[in-house]
Amino acid sequence: MKVLVIDVGGSHVKIMATGHTEERRFESGPAMTPAQMAAGVKSLAAGWSYDAVAIGYPGVVVRDQPATEPYNLAPGWVGFDYAAAFGCPVKIINDAAMQALGSYRAGKLLFLGLGTGLGTTLVVDGIVVPMELAHLPYRKGSYEDYVGERAFERDGKKKWRKRVFDVVERLRAAFIPDDVVIGGGNLRLLKELPEGCRAGDNANAFAGGFRLWASGPGAKPGSKRAPARRKATKATKAKASTR
């Protein structure tokens, strides 16, 4: 199966398809609607063939559908028919969750995406647990108010880095992860990483999108297929009756 992966962000929409190694992108922004996103992606993906689409969405996703409108884009994403827009099956996952899935190795992973806002996800024993911690109270605002892109522009590099380290420390203490990955487009603004953390890669978002479809159309992120039941033989029935 050939998959087209779409990473929707507050600044850019990035895409990649099976069999290709270089991403393509175009600018998004607060005026972009889902219809404009779909049209832009289809135009940008001209020449690529794909059977299914995976979308990393900057907001809450429930059962492959956006459940809340995005914080940094135009409204209209909830209830939009993505499968009809692309003309093929579509799976949607939170954008931070998609990058976390692509970054996952083992155990309990805490993923923090530094970008226009703050993306947060846990992956526990292969099961993706999207979270919305960005808007929880922190200091005189929220986490996103102090580690998002606007905070960097408002407070400057030194204060922003200090707040990132503080937020990482607080979330590590809360979730006790085995592994912490810091990703997102603003990872590059950190001079060094907090202790015990490793750098993510935006390419991992595409890896996560491909993983969404790796186990077939009915599989969910991190899900494991149940083992097939074996038919009981006379021998096993006899053994069970003696227990």
Salt bridges, closest charged atoms under 4 A:
ASP7 OD2 - LYS14 NZ 3.80
GLU23 OE2 - ARG25 NH2 2.80
ASP64 OD2 - LYS220 NZ 2.99
ASP155 OD2 - ARG154 NH2 2.87
ASP155 OD2 - ARG163 NH1 3.98
ASP166 OD2 - ARG170 NE 2.93
ASP179 OD2 - ARG198 NH2 2.77
